[in-house]
Amino acid sequence: MTTESVAPLVPEEKSTANPTYAKTSALDKISETAASHTKELDTEVQELRKRQNLFAQDLHGDDVSRTGITAILRKNKDAQKEAVSKYLKHWDGLTDKEAEEKRLADYNESTHSYYNVVTDFYEYGWGTSFHFSRYYPGENFQQATARHEHYLAHQAGIQDGDLVLDVGCGVGGPAREIARFTNCNVIGLNNNDYQIKKANYYAKKFGLQDQMRFVKGDFMNMEFEPNTFDKVYAIEATCHAPELSGVYGEIYKVLKPNGVFAVYEWVMTDKYDENNEEHRKIAYDIEVGDGIPKMFSRETAVKALESVGFEILKQEDLANTEDPVPWYYPLSGNWKYIQTLSDVATFFRTSFIGRVVTTNFLRVLEKVKLAPPGSVDVANSLESAAVGLVAGGEKGLFTPMMLFVCRKPAN
Ligand SMILES: C[S@@+](CC[C@H](N)C(=O)[O-])C[C@H]1O[C@@H](n2cnc3c(N)ncnc32)[C@H](O)[C@@H]1O
């Protein structure tokens, strides 16, 4: 018998017996299949994708390692001007039906432009998870953010090895946390090219590139094969849909039978009255400042989930609690809510005073042509959002954490 070793037909690192290779090739296959379906899209949609990609490249450049103010100062100034005007063109103070119809019809381009101009502001204020959380006494901001993500993963029943879809994944903060927490594999879906690049960059930077991929797509028209994912979650993202049954129907389609979908949804609560002018103004401030074509009610969300076939296992408004620290505390400007010394800087950036300082700082930088034109307009629109969110939270008219846990029936 010879002891000479024979080179394996498939190199060991590329063998399916190698768990890392098996995992990454499954993730690659899903993202490649989705990308190949892109070719079947309408020419109009393909053109839009191409345009968005080129525009994002032009605006942000190749280097996505910078964040916050440093990234804002590096934008291509002409492209920034165009991005801001593209976004703000639908936000002219009008709340009538016609203005609303235009926003709904242009949801894709307008959300893409919105995240082109706010992503660096978000990272500056909030880090890489773009959502609110419940806050407990003594718990710092980052702990609260992670716990809020863990809770959703727990509610969805995400387990070791599950293939999970993150709908509207931002720059991947929640996906990285949930992947570490559960050891699942994640595909992040996003229609903003800059955020996708950043999410892939962070995955690699933090050594999670074998566990996740971030892909371009519109959650109203997903390109994954039906019955692909074990679990799906969405955090404060599906509110950008022009119609909730559209995005929920797509989630239902790509989820495996018996699979679970868990979401923190932004909705107007049962206290909200669309015909009350003060209420409508609060909803409009949230829409304009957050790139949302229309805020829907809790009831609309429930009907939409049921209409596409989901069985709702749980629904709970996590904002409607006796929490001593409200979810909107980072925007409130109330120093009494700060829990730890390490949160002072975060609170300063997100609070009213901090926002005034940042806006005035940007005003000076824009005047001396260091900051790209439109930076102050963006800061002002985020200010409307903050005002609407705090008013909506204080009056109990709005929640950013309506938790729905739903199952796709087995048959
Ligand atoms: C408030 S951010 C939340 C991001 C992320 N879930 C997090 O918590 O960090 C909303 C996200 O939804 C994405 N989004 C909005 N409309 C979308 C669409 N039509 N298709 C896919 N993603 C979309 C945005 O690009 C953004 O990443």
PDBQT file of the ligand as one rigid body, heavy atoms in Angstrom, charges set to zero:
ROOT
HETATM    1  C1  LIG A 501     -34.381  53.287   9.250  1.00  0.00    +0.000 C 
HETATM    2  S1  LIG A 501     -33.398  52.313   8.188  1.00  0.00    +0.000 S 
HETATM    3  C2  LIG A 501     -33.270  50.852   9.200  1.00  0.00    +0.000 C 
HETATM    4  C3  LIG A 501     -32.070  50.050   8.831  1.00  0.00    +0.000 C 
HETATM    5  C4  LIG A 501     -31.807  48.803   9.676  1.00  0.00    +0.000 C 
HETATM    6  N1  LIG A 501     -32.948  47.945   9.730  1.00  0.00    +0.000 N 
HETATM    7  C5  LIG A 501     -31.344  49.179  11.058  1.00  0.00    +0.000 C 
HETATM    8  O1  LIG A 501     -32.160  49.035  11.991  1.00  0.00    +0.000 OA
HETATM    9  O2  LIG A 501     -30.211  49.622  11.208  1.00  0.00    +0.000 OA
HETATM   10  C6  LIG A 501     -34.472  51.765   6.864  1.00  0.00    +0.000 C 
HETATM   11  C7  LIG A 501     -33.792  50.919   5.795  1.00  0.00    +0.000 C 
HETATM   12  O3  LIG A 501     -34.750  50.451   4.840  1.00  0.00    +0.000 OA
HETATM   13  C8  LIG A 501     -34.151  50.481   3.544  1.00  0.00    +0.000 C 
HETATM   14  N2  LIG A 501     -35.199  50.558   2.500  1.00  0.00    +0.000 N 
HETATM   15  C9  LIG A 501     -36.119  51.556   2.335  1.00  0.00    +0.000 A 
HETATM   16  N3  LIG A 501     -36.897  51.291   1.266  1.00  0.00    +0.000 NA
HETATM   17  C10 LIG A 501     -36.477  50.098   0.751  1.00  0.00    +0.000 A 
HETATM   18  C11 LIG A 501     -36.888  49.314  -0.353  1.00  0.00    +0.000 A 
HETATM   19  N4  LIG A 501     -37.887  49.698  -1.156  1.00  0.00    +0.000 N 
HETATM   20  N5  LIG A 501     -36.250  48.139  -0.568  1.00  0.00    +0.000 NA
HETATM   21  C12 LIG A 501     -35.216  47.735   0.230  1.00  0.00    +0.000 A 
HETATM   22  N6  LIG A 501     -34.773  48.466   1.287  1.00  0.00    +0.000 NA
HETATM   23  C13 LIG A 501     -35.392  49.644   1.547  1.00  0.00    +0.000 A 
HETATM   24  C14 LIG A 501     -33.311  51.747   3.593  1.00  0.00    +0.000 C 
HETATM   25  O4  LIG A 501     -32.370  51.816   2.553  1.00  0.00    +0.000 OA
HETATM   26  C15 LIG A 501     -32.709  51.607   4.999  1.00  0.00    +0.000 C 
HETATM   27  O5  LIG A 501     -31.596  50.798   4.956  1.00  0.00    +0.000 OA
ENDROOT
TORSDOF 0
